[in-house]
Amino acid sequence: MNINFLALLLAALSALVVGFIWYNPKVFGNVWMKEIGMEEEEMKGGNMFKMLASTFIYAFLVSFVLQMVVIHQFGALGMVGGDPSKALPSYNAFMADYGTAFRTFKHGALHGFIAGLFMIFPVIGTSALYERRSFKYVMITAGFWIVCFTIMGGIICMMQ
């Protein structure tokens, strides 16, 4: 199974697009800034190139791991130790029959959503407890990543 780097790059790029929309002042941007105690002037003072580049790199790393969650065939590859050339003939027969099964945007989006809801939401929620952040902050931040995981999972899964 080959890694589709174009899919991973597009998935990472989608996180930037979602972020531009999600954190727009007319959507959740103003509420989020209020919840973290930041003024608009402070936000403008940051190195935007560094933030966007870092966000893209982090999203790429997320997409690299997310493909193993949203593409079932990675499980079959893992069962043979990761090297299909050393697999029994049954692996090749299985991949011939099911190599593209469940490879749709909808299926990837479902698994991305589930991963976001059951992995990201609890992580952000736990961190927010110790940082003394509000539940509103948790919902905005976790909601962003759940939407990102949903879209990223869809993109990764559909691009065979």
Secondary structure as GFF3:
##gff-version 3
##sequence-region A 1 160
A	DSSP	alpha_helix	5	22	.	.	.	ID=ss1
A	DSSP	pi_helix	25	29	.	.	.	ID=ss2
A	DSSP	alpha_helix	30	36	.	.	.	ID=ss3
A	DSSP	alpha_helix	40	44	.	.	.	ID=ss4
A	DSSP	alpha_helix	48	70	.	.	.	ID=ss5
A	DSSP	alpha_helix	73	79	.	.	.	ID=ss6
A	DSSP	three_ten_helix	84	86	.	.	.	ID=ss7
A	DSSP	alpha_helix	89	98	.	.	.	ID=ss8
A	DSSP	alpha_helix	105	115	.	.	.	ID=ss9
A	DSSP	pi_helix	116	120	.	.	.	ID=ss10
A	DSSP	alpha_helix	121	131	.	.	.	ID=ss11
A	DSSP	alpha_helix	135	158	.	.	.	ID=ss12
###
